[in-house]
Amino acid sequence: MTDTSTHGLAGVLAPHVTKGPVPGAVGLVARGDQVEVAAVGHSDTEGTTPLARDSIFRIASMTKPITAAAVMTLVDEGRIALDAPIAHWLPELASPNVVRDPHGPVEDVVPAARALTVEDLMTFRAGWGFPSDFSLPVVQLMFTLLDPFAPKTLPDPDTWLAALARIPLLHQPGEAWLYNACSDIQGVLIQRATGTSLPDFLAERIFEPLGMKDTGFEVPAAARDRFTHLYAPTPEGGARLVDTPDGQWTGLPAFPSGAGGLVSTADDWWAFARMLLAGGGDVLSADAVRRMTTNHLTDAQRAEIEIFTQGQGWGYGGSVDVERHEPWEVPGRYGWTGGSGCAAHLTPSTGTVTVLLSQYTMTGPTPTPMMRDVWAYGAGAR
C-alpha cells in the first residue's frame, strides 16, 4: 500500500517522501488499542516496489533495546548478576587499561581502577564506545570494529572481542556514558553465558514468544520481496545506494551485532513495545522492565551526551525521558533511534507507541525532522 493521503499519519510522512530524497517510510502509532499504520513511498528510488505494512527494514540501533531485554532474561533467571564482573564470561576483558588523557596517545595508559560489571555494560558506562567527540585517538580505533551496514565484513565474536581487548578504555569504569560498543559486548556475553548463538537465543526467548516473525539477523529468500533497499545521503542532497535486498542480509553474519544488526517490521517492534508496556508479560519480570526503562545516569553524565540523547537519560538499551522540553518528551518515555532512519518509542504513562521505519541513513545522532513529526503526531501535538 502506498498512501499519499494528506490526513493522519500518512499526511505526516508524505511531505518527507514527496520532496525527497527519502524513498519511503512506514509509520505506526498506537494509543492503547487504537492503532494507525501508514506506508508511504517505495522501497527503492526507482519507485518499482511500493512499501507496505509488512515491509522489512534494517532497524540498526533499534536492536539495542532488544539485546538489553535478552540480557535481562538471564538476570531474571539468576544466570547473570548485574553486579558480577564480566570477566567471568569474557576473560579477554579482565584487565583493561584506560588512556590517561582522552585526547592523548593511545599508548599512554593506566590500569582500570576496578573490574567491569554487567551493570557497566547495561548503562553504557564500561569505558568502550563513542563520545560526542569522534576525533579522539581511541575512538578512531573503535571505528575498526564497527560497520553497521555491512555486517558480513566483521569477524566472529571471539576474534572481535580479542580485538576490542587491545583497545584501551576512554574512561574509567562507571565514569562516563559512551555509545554503541556495550550493546555488541552484551551480544557476546549472551553467547558465552548460554552457549547459544545470539540469533538463536533471541529467536527462542524474544522473537518467538512475541510473534516477531520477521525480525532477525538475516532475511530469507522468501521474504526478500518485502525487504527494502538502503540509501545514504550524498553531498548534493541525493540518495546513494548502500545495500540491496540481495546484499548484506542474505545470510547470518559471522558477528551478529547486538548493537545494530537486526531487521524488523513495524508490527514486530510494536509487539516488543507491548511486552514492555505490559510489564514484561511472559518474557521479562516487572523489575527487569523497570530497570530497562529507568534513567541510570547522573545529571553531569546526561549533559555530556546531549548530542545523542537530547539531554535525556539512559536506561538499558535505550533513552529515557526525564524532562519535558518538547510535546512528545514525557518522563518515562523509552526507546531509541537507528542510524538507518528508524525510531521507536513507548510511553508507559499514556500507553502510546510510535514506530518509524525508513531506509535513508542519518548523517548523525540528531533526530531527523520526520522522526520529530511522527513523535509530535503520536503525542497529539499536530
Long-range contacts (C-beta under 8 A, 24 or more apart in sequence): 1-39, 1-50, 1-51, 1-52, 1-53, 2-39, 2-40, 2-41, 2-42, 2-50, 2-51, 3-38, 3-39, 3-40, 4-40, 5-38, 8-36, 8-38, 9-36, 9-37, 9-38, 9-374, 9-377, 10-38, 10-40, 12-38, 12-373, 12-374, 12-377, 12-382, 13-38, 13-40, 13-41, 13-370, 13-373, 13-374, 14-40, 16-369, 16-370, 16-373, 17-41, 20-239, 21-45, 21-231, 21-233, 21-237, 21-238, 21-239, 21-360, 22-239, 22-341, 22-358, 22-360, 22-370, 23-47, 23-229, 23-231, 23-239, 23-358, 23-359, 23-360, 24-50, 24-51, 24-228, 24-358, 24-359, 25-51, 25-341, 25-356, 25-357, 25-358, 25-370, 26-51, 26-52, 26-53, 26-55, 26-57, 26-265, 26-266, 26-355, 26-356, 26-357, 26-358, 27-266, 27-354, 27-355, 27-356, 27-357, 27-374, 28-266, 28-267, 28-270, 28-353, 28-354, 28-355, 28-356, 29-352, 29-353, 29-354, 29-355, 29-374, 29-377, 29-378, 30-270, 30-273, 30-351, 30-352, 30-353, 30-354, 31-350, 31-351, 31-352, 31-378, 32-351, 35-270, 37-266, 37-267, 43-227, 43-228, 43-229, 43-245, 43-359, 44-228, 44-229, 45-229, 45-231, 45-239, 45-241, 49-225, 51-228, 52-226, 53-265, 53-266, 53-267, 54-214, 54-226, 54-265, 54-267, 55-226, 55-227, 55-228, 55-265, 55-357, 56-214, 56-219, 56-223, 56-226, 56-227, 56-228, 56-263, 56-264, 56-265, 57-228, 57-263, 57-264, 57-265, 57-340, 57-342, 57-357, 57-358, 57-359, 58-149, 58-228, 58-230, 58-243, 58-249, 58-262, 58-263, 58-338, 58-340, 58-342, 58-359, 59-260, 59-262, 59-263, 59-264, 59-269, 59-338, 59-340, 59-342, 59-344, 59-357, 60-148, 60-149, 60-260, 60-338, 60-339, 60-340, 60-342, 61-148, 61-180, 61-183, 61-259, 61-260, 61-336, 61-337, 61-338, 61-339, 62-262, 62-264, 62-269, 62-336, 62-337, 62-338, 62-342, 62-343, 62-344, 63-183, 63-257, 63-258, 63-259, 63-260, 63-261, 63-262, 63-338, 64-183, 64-258, 64-259, 64-260, 64-317, 64-318, 64-336, 65-272, 65-292, 65-316, 65-317, 65-318, 65-334, 65-335, 65-336, 66-202, 66-206, 66-215, 66-262, 66-272, 66-317, 67-183, 67-186, 67-187, 67-190, 67-198, 67-202, 67-258, 67-259, 67-317, 68-122, 68-183, 68-186, 68-292, 68-315, 68-316, 68-317, 68-318, 69-206, 69-272, 69-276, 69-283, 69-284, 69-288, 69-292, 69-317, 70-186, 70-190, 70-198, 70-201, 70-202, 70-205, 70-206, 70-258, 71-118, 71-121, 71-122, 71-186, 71-189, 71-190, 71-316, 72-284, 72-285, 72-288, 72-291, 72-292, 72-316, 73-205, 73-206, 73-283, 73-284, 73-288, 74-190, 74-193, 74-194, 75-118, 75-288, 76-284, 76-285, 76-287, 76-288, 79-193, 79-194, 80-118, 80-189, 80-193, 81-118, 82-117, 82-118, 82-119, 82-122, 82-291, 83-117, 83-118, 83-119, 84-117, 84-118, 85-115, 85-116, 85-117, 86-115, 86-116, 86-117, 86-118, 86-120, 86-121, 86-126, 86-185, 86-189, 87-115, 87-116, 89-189, 89-192, 89-193, 90-161, 90-185, 90-188, 90-189, 90-192, 92-161, 92-162, 92-164, 92-165, 93-161, 93-164, 93-165, 93-185, 96-127, 96-165, 96-168, 96-169, 97-168, 97-169, 98-127, 98-168, 98-169, 98-170, 98-171, 98-172, 99-137, 99-138, 99-168, 99-169, 99-170, 102-131, 102-136, 102-138, 102-170, 102-171, 103-136, 103-137, 104-137, 105-137, 106-137, 106-138, 106-141, 106-167, 106-168, 109-168, 112-169, 112-172, 112-173, 113-172, 113-173, 114-172, 114-173, 114-174, 115-173, 116-173, 117-173, 118-189, 120-173, 120-174, 120-182, 121-182, 121-185, 121-186, 121-189, 122-182, 122-186, 122-291, 122-296, 122-316, 122-317, 123-177, 123-182, 123-296, 123-297, 123-314, 123-316, 124-177, 124-178, 124-179, 124-182, 124-314, 125-171, 125-173, 125-174, 125-175, 125-176, 125-177, 125-178, 125-301, 126-169, 126-173, 126-178, 126-181, 126-182, 126-185, 127-169, 127-170, 127-171, 127-172, 127-173, 127-175, 127-176, 127-178, 128-164, 128-167, 128-169, 128-170, 128-178, 128-181, 128-182, 128-185, 129-170, 129-177, 129-178, 129-179, 129-180, 129-181, 129-182, 130-178, 130-179, 130-180, 130-181, 131-170, 131-176, 131-178, 131-179, 131-304, 131-305, 132-304, 132-305, 132-306, 132-307, 132-308, 136-170, 138-167, 138-168, 138-169, 138-170, 139-170, 141-167, 142-167, 142-181, 145-181, 145-184, 146-180, 146-181, 148-257, 148-259, 148-260, 148-261, 148-339, 148-340, 149-230, 149-242, 149-243, 149-248, 149-340, 149-361, 150-243, 150-248, 151-217, 151-248, 151-249, 151-253, 151-255, 151-256, 151-257, 151-261, 152-248, 152-251, 152-253, 152-254, 154-253, 154-254, 154-255, 154-257, 155-254, 155-255, 156-254, 156-255, 157-187, 157-188, 157-191, 157-254, 157-255, 157-256, 160-184, 160-188, 160-255, 161-185, 161-188, 176-301, 176-304, 177-297, 177-301, 177-304, 177-305, 177-314, 179-305, 179-308, 179-365, 180-259, 180-260, 181-259, 183-257, 183-258, 183-259, 183-260, 183-317, 184-257, 184-258, 184-259, 185-258, 186-258, 187-256, 187-257, 187-258, 187-259, 188-258, 190-258, 197-256, 198-256, 198-258, 199-252, 199-256, 205-283, 206-272, 206-283, 207-268, 209-281, 209-282, 209-283, 210-268, 210-271, 210-272, 210-275, 210-283, 211-268, 211-271, 212-264, 212-268, 212-269, 212-271, 212-272, 213-268, 214-263, 214-264, 214-265, 214-268, 215-262, 215-263, 215-264, 215-265, 215-268, 215-269, 216-262, 216-263, 217-249, 217-252, 217-253, 217-256, 217-257, 217-261, 217-262, 217-263, 218-249, 218-250, 218-251, 218-252, 218-253, 218-263, 219-245, 219-249, 219-250, 219-263, 221-250, 224-250, 227-263, 228-359, 229-359, 230-340, 230-359, 230-361, 231-359, 231-360, 231-361, 232-360, 232-361, 233-360, 233-361, 233-363, 239-360, 242-361, 260-338, 260-339, 264-357, 265-357, 266-355, 266-357, 269-344, 269-355, 270-353, 270-355, 273-335, 273-344, 273-346, 273-353, 273-355, 274-353, 276-334, 276-346, 276-348, 277-346, 277-348, 277-351, 277-353, 291-315, 291-316, 292-316, 292-317, 292-318, 292-334, 293-318, 293-320, 293-332, 293-334, 293-348, 294-320, 295-320, 295-322, 307-364, 307-365, 307-366, 308-365, 310-366, 310-367, 326-372, 326-375, 326-376, 327-376, 327-379, 327-380, 327-381, 328-354, 328-372, 328-375, 328-376, 328-378, 328-379, 328-381, 330-379, 337-362, 337-365, 337-367, 337-371, 341-368, 341-370, 343-367, 343-371, 343-374, 343-375, 345-375, 345-378, 352-378, 352-379, 353-378, 354-378
